[in-house]
Amino acid sequence: MNLTNIQKIADDIKTITIQGATNIAKAACQVMEQELRGQTFSSPEELKDFVFTATEILIKARETEPLLRNGMKYAKSKLNAGSSQLEIADAFAEYYSRVVREEECRPLIGADLINDGENIVTHCHSWSVVKILTTARNQGKKIHIYNTETRPLYQGRITSADLLKAGVPDTMITDDSAPFFVDNEYDSHIHIHKVFLGSDCIRTNGNTINKVWSFAIGLSAWHSGIPLYIVGSLLKVDTTGTIEIETRAWSELRPDAPQGLDILNYAFDLVPAKYITGIITEFGVIRPENLLDEVKKHYPWMID
């Protein structure tokens, strides 16, 4: 049983070399499929040990990612049903393909929510959000995006680069100015029409975990009555209720911190369901209060 390639992908996820919930899930499924097609196991027990050990390594690399966790769960359910090694590999390939299909349909669903001439705020980097915004632009809608820099790792710079490359007008703002910038209750020369946020984890009650500062932006949008859409997938729903807010190393914030100084580095926070207008999924725009019913309808295997 060789776990070298599994550990490499896990390390890349931990260090954010691979970032974004969708990319993380796809990378995990790819490496599992490749290893199951390439390795030889002496017995069904060794195969089972490999699948359970490898998926646990990948899940622990980013325990806040239900899209990853649900993919591992789906494939392992095939193992429990007595499937062969190649059938389990096929299960990982099937989940990967499902994620890709969802990526392809969501941009059109989201772009339909955007009107010509709108100013839109987004935060951090989400491929799913970027694709919606670029799709709207390609439809001929004249929009302008305002995105955060996303300290301390500056993922927002990736968003800006993606949007500018696609010809979408973009302005970067600082994280701490974003809530005030969004709030239309105050005099400003820029009126914000909508907010689009990605999602790392969606709870069954609609509360959504996303990059830290999402709570403040969501609160500001709610205060001003600005529609806030979460871009996600039913496969990002945490049906276990066990995924918590991730904290990261203090050194990301201040490598030269004086001795004795405690630093709490939240990587994510939570957008309450009451702030959310709708969740853009592969099955359309879903109200937070209807989320669990939709999961039961489309992905019953996710319910324990």
Secondary structure, DSSP 8 states (H G I E B T S, - for coil): ---HHHHHHHHHHHTTSS-SHHHHHHHHHHHHHHHHHH---SSHHHHHHHHHHHHHHHHHHTTT-HHHHHHHHHHHHHHHTT--HHHHHHHHHHHHHHHHHHHHHHHHHHHTT--TT-EEEE-S--HHHHHHHHHHHHTT---EEEEE--TTTTTHHHHHHHHHHTT--EEEE-GGGHHHHH-TTS--S----EEEE--SEEETTS-EEEETTHHHHHHHHHHHT--EEEE--GGGEESSS-----EE-GGGT-TT--TT----EESEEEE-GGG-SEEEETTEEE-GGGHHHHHHHH-GGG--
